[in-house]
Amino acid sequence: MQKLGMGQAVNQALREEMHRDPGVFIAGEGVGVSIHVNPMLPTHGLLEEFGPGRVKDTPVSEAVIAGLAVGAAEAGLRPVVEIMFNPFFTLASDMIVNHAAKLRYLSGGKSTFPLVVRIKSGAGFGAGCQHSHNLEAWVAHCPGLKVVMPATPTDAKGLLKTAIRDDNPVIFIEHMGSYFAPPMPVPEEEYLIPLGRADIKRKGRDLTVVTWSGMLGAAMGAAETLSREGIDIEIVDLRTLTPLDTETILASVEKTGRLIVMHEATRTGGFAGEIAAVVLEQGFKYLKAPLRRVTGPDIPVPVSPPLERFYIPNADDLIVAVRELLP
């Protein structure tokens, strides 16, 4: 095993896939220039290794980046483009939502449109609401798009390699805080992780917590605290929002009888609502208590550090919710 940070794991996946397939290229704002001098960041060193023909810095226009991706995919290449912050995806949404997501369907499955849109997400950097809002539920609502949100370096590498090889558009969302988290073990041999398969990061018997991306660390911290009180919670890391692994969610809820969904995005219209609907439709008989959501509040992400800390759900918020659900 090697030890890598999240950005390093993404970098390694990109490098391996670019060596494997000459049709894979990278484009985005600052993916090759000085913004990535930090070796912990995802595209560090790729320009020097592959040259400007395959690592392309673009104008500051998300619409242009998305148009480049759709055109290149339609021409038979496998673009991996970067949108610098999650809210900026709205500027790229016409090409991705109205074209990339629908072109394979409109061709009757005769055409493939393999492209990956990497998006940085997450609050906690004082960047304000126009850079920090989490839009995964909005993107997951669009048919034809696969949505991936890894929480660990191992998952990020394996899922990104799978996404690049997929013949459909994949939205790959990386939490920025994960770039600077302590490195974790990552297999050195090649491996792929299938899309649409959740992972049980911690087994438990008393309550199920479903989460993803940056909230996994908070959930694991809460589980450690609660274990000292004799409370044993199971943590399901979705990894992929669409396709959604309903089987793993329902099996866990059947075992524990209680469910909390935790995500950083705002509550109203958040993806927790979709998970709640699935469980109520298919697993209501398993529930011993009402399900709960632990989410960001329905406000724009504040720029003030104290207010931003209030906005981001944390382990203490989850602990309170767990105690309220248990007898």
C-alpha positions in Angstrom: 0.0 0.0 0.0 1.0 3.6 -0.7 -0.3 6.5 1.2 -1.9 9.3 -0.8 -4.1 12.3 -0.2 -7.3 12.7 -2.1 -5.8 15.0 -4.7 -2.8 12.7 -5.1 -5.2 9.8 -5.7 -7.1 11.7 -8.3 -3.8 12.7 -9.9 -2.7 9.1 -10.0 -6.0 8.0 -11.6 -5.7 10.7 -14.3 -2.1 9.8 -15.0 -2.8 6.1 -15.3 -5.8 6.6 -17.6 -3.9 9.1 -19.8 -1.1 6.5 -20.3 -3.7 3.8 -21.0 -5.8 5.6 -23.5 -4.4 8.4 -25.8 -8.0 9.7 -26.2 -8.1 10.9 -22.6 -7.2 14.5 -22.1 -7.7 17.2 -19.4 -9.0 20.7 -19.7 -10.1 23.4 -17.3 -9.2 26.7 -15.7 -5.6 26.5 -14.4 -5.3 22.7 -14.6 -1.7 23.1 -15.9 -0.3 26.4 -14.7 0.9 27.7 -11.4 -2.3 27.1 -9.5 -1.3 23.5 -9.2 2.2 23.9 -8.0 1.0 22.2 -4.8 1.7 18.4 -5.1 -1.4 17.6 -3.1 -3.7 19.0 -5.8 -5.2 16.8 -8.6 -3.5 17.9 -11.8 0.0 18.7 -10.4 2.8 17.7 -12.8 0.5 16.5 -15.6 1.2 19.3 -18.0 5.0 18.6 -17.8 4.4 14.9 -18.4 1.8 15.0 -21.2 2.2 18.4 -22.7 -0.3 21.2 -23.7 -2.0 19.0 -26.3 -3.5 16.8 -23.6 -3.5 19.2 -20.5 -5.3 22.3 -21.7 -5.7 25.5 -19.8 -9.0 27.1 -20.9 -10.5 30.6 -20.8 -12.4 31.5 -17.6 -15.7 30.3 -19.1 -17.5 27.2 -17.7 -19.8 27.2 -20.7 -16.7 27.0 -23.0 -15.3 24.1 -21.0 -18.5 22.2 -21.1 -18.9 22.8 -24.8 -15.4 21.6 -25.4 -16.2 18.4 -23.4 -19.4 17.6 -25.3 -17.8 18.2 -28.7 -14.7 16.1 -27.9 -16.8 13.3 -26.5 -19.0 13.3 -29.6 -15.9 13.1 -31.8 -14.7 10.0 -30.0 -12.3 11.4 -27.3 -12.6 10.9 -23.6 -12.4 14.4 -22.0 -11.9 15.0 -18.3 -12.8 18.6 -17.7 -12.7 20.5 -14.4 -15.2 23.0 -13.1 -13.4 24.9 -10.3 -16.3 25.3 -7.9 -19.6 23.5 -7.6 -21.9 26.5 -8.0 -20.1 27.3 -11.3 -21.6 24.2 -12.7 -24.7 26.3 -13.3 -22.8 28.1 -16.0 -21.9 24.8 -17.7 -25.3 23.3 -17.2 -26.8 24.0 -20.7 -24.2 21.9 -22.5 -24.1 19.2 -19.8 -27.8 18.9 -18.9 -29.4 19.7 -22.2 -26.9 18.0 -24.5 -24.4 15.6 -22.9 -27.1 14.0 -20.7 -29.5 13.4 -23.5 -27.5 12.8 -26.7 -27.0 9.0 -26.1 -30.7 8.7 -25.4 -31.6 10.7 -28.6 -29.4 8.4 -30.6 -31.2 5.3 -29.5 -28.1 4.1 -27.8 -26.1 4.0 -31.0 -23.7 6.8 -29.9 -21.5 7.0 -26.8 -20.7 10.2 -25.0 -17.9 9.5 -22.6 -16.9 12.5 -20.6 -16.1 13.3 -17.0 -16.8 16.6 -15.3 -14.7 17.0 -12.2 -16.1 19.5 -9.8 -14.6 20.9 -6.5 -17.2 21.3 -3.8 -17.5 22.0 -0.1 -17.6 24.8 2.4 -15.0 25.5 5.1 -12.6 27.9 3.2 -14.2 31.3 3.7 -15.0 31.4 0.0 -18.6 32.5 0.4 -21.8 31.3 -1.1 -20.9 31.7 -4.7 -18.1 29.2 -4.4 -19.3 26.8 -1.7 -22.9 25.8 -2.4 -23.4 22.0 -2.9 -25.5 21.1 -5.8 -25.3 17.3 -6.0 -29.1 16.9 -5.6 -29.8 19.3 -8.5 -27.3 17.4 -10.7 -28.6 14.0 -9.7 -32.1 15.1 -10.7 -31.0 15.2 -14.4 -31.6 11.9 -16.2 -28.5 10.7 -18.2 -25.9 11.9 -15.7 -24.1 9.7 -13.3 -23.1 11.5 -10.0 -20.1 10.3 -8.0 -18.9 11.8 -4.7 -16.0 9.9 -3.1 -14.9 10.4 0.5 -11.6 8.6 0.6 -8.4 8.5 -1.6 -8.9 4.8 -2.3 -12.5 5.4 -3.5 -11.6 8.5 -5.5 -8.9 6.7 -7.5 -11.0 3.6 -8.2 -14.2 5.5 -9.0 -12.5 8.0 -11.3 -10.8 5.3 -13.4 -14.2 3.7 -13.8 -15.8 7.0 -14.6 -13.3 7.8 -17.3 -13.9 4.4 -19.0 -17.7 4.8 -18.8 -19.5 5.6 -22.1 -21.9 8.0 -20.4 -21.4 11.5 -18.9 -20.2 11.3 -15.2 -20.2 14.2 -12.8 -17.3 13.5 -10.4 -17.5 15.8 -7.3 -14.5 16.1 -5.0 -14.7 17.8 -1.6 -11.9 20.4 -1.4 -11.3 19.7 2.3 -10.3 16.1 1.4 -7.3 17.4 -0.6 -5.6 18.4 2.6 -6.7 15.6 4.9 -4.0 13.2 6.1 -2.9 10.6 3.5 -4.5 7.2 3.6 -3.5 3.8 2.2 -4.2 3.3 -1.5 -3.5 0.0 -3.4 -0.5 0.3 -5.7 -1.9 -2.2 -8.2 -4.5 -1.2 -10.7 -8.1 -1.5 -9.5 -11.6 -0.2 -10.5 -14.6 0.5 -8.2 -18.0 0.0 -9.9 -20.3 3.0 -10.0 -23.6 2.5 -8.1 -22.2 0.5 -5.3 -22.2 1.9 -1.7 -19.6 0.9 0.9 -20.2 0.1 4.5 -17.4 2.1 6.2 -18.4 0.9 9.7 -20.7 -2.0 10.7 -23.1 -1.4 13.5 -26.4 -2.7 15.0 -28.3 0.2 16.6 -28.7 2.8 13.8 -27.8 3.4 10.2 -26.2 6.7 9.0 -26.1 7.2 5.3 -23.7 9.9 4.1 -21.1 10.7 1.4 -18.2 13.0 0.5 -17.0 15.4 3.2 -19.4 14.3 5.9 -17.9 10.8 6.2 -15.3 12.1 8.6 -17.8 13.7 10.8 -19.9 10.5 10.8 -16.9 8.4 11.7 -16.0 10.7 14.5 -19.5 10.6 15.9 -19.5 6.8 15.8 -16.3 6.7 17.8 -17.7 9.0 20.5 -21.0 7.0 20.6 -19.2 3.7 20.8 -17.8 4.7 24.2 -21.4 5.0 25.4 -22.3 1.5 24.1 -24.1 2.9 21.0 -23.1 1.1 17.8 -23.9 2.9 14.5 -23.5 1.6 11.0 -22.1 4.1 8.4 -23.0 3.6 4.8 -20.9 5.7 2.4 -22.9 6.1 -0.8 -19.9 7.0 -3.0 -22.3 7.2 -6.0 -25.6 9.1 -5.9 -26.8 8.1 -9.3 -27.0 5.2 -9.9 -28.1 4.8 -6.2 -27.4 1.6 -4.3 -30.8 1.1 -2.7 -30.1 -2.5 -1.9 -27.3 -1.6 0.6 -29.3 1.1 2.2 -32.4 -1.0 2.7 -30.3 -4.0 4.0 -28.7 -1.8 6.6 -32.0 -0.2 7.7 -33.5 -3.7 7.9 -30.7 -4.6 10.3 -30.7 -1.5 12.5 -34.3 -0.2 12.3 -33.3 3.4 12.4 -31.9 5.8 9.8 -30.2 9.2 9.7 -29.1 10.8 6.4 -26.2 13.3 6.7 -25.0 15.7 4.0 -23.4 19.1 3.8 -25.9 20.6 1.3 -28.9 22.5 2.4 -31.9 20.6 3.7 -34.8 21.5 1.4 -34.5 19.6 -1.9 -31.4 17.8 -0.7 -30.5 14.3 -1.7 -31.5 13.1 1.8 -35.1 13.5 0.7 -34.6 11.0 -2.2 -33.1 8.5 0.2 -35.9 9.0 2.7 -38.5 8.4 -0.1 -36.8 5.1 -1.1 -36.8 3.9 2.4 -40.4 4.9 3.1 -41.5 3.3 -0.2 -39.5 0.1 0.1 -38.5 -0.3 3.7 -41.1 1.3 5.9 -41.8 -1.9 7.7 -38.2 -2.0 9.0 -38.3 1.4 10.7 -38.6 1.5 14.5 -38.5 5.3 14.7 -38.9 8.2 12.3 -35.9 8.8 10.1 -33.9 12.0 10.5 -31.9 14.4 8.4 -28.7 16.1 9.5 -27.9 18.7 6.9 -26.8 22.3 6.2 -29.4 24.9 7.0 -31.5 26.5 4.2 -29.3 29.6 3.9 -26.5 30.6 1.5 -23.1 29.5 2.8 -21.7 32.3 5.0 -18.2 33.8 4.4 -17.7 34.6 8.1 -15.7 31.8 9.7 -17.9 31.5 12.8 -21.1 31.5 10.7 -19.6 29.0 8.3 -18.8 26.7 11.1 -22.4 27.0 12.2 -23.5 26.1 8.6 -21.4 22.9 8.2 -23.0 19.9 9.9 -20.6 18.2 12.4 -20.1 15.2 14.6 -21.9 16.8 17.5 -25.0 17.5 15.4 -25.1 13.8 14.4 -24.6 12.7 18.0 -27.6 14.8 19.1 -29.8 13.2 16.4 -28.7 9.7 17.2 -29.5 10.1 20.9 -32.9 11.5 20.0 -33.7 8.5 17.9 -32.6 5.8 20.3 -34.8 4.7 23.2 
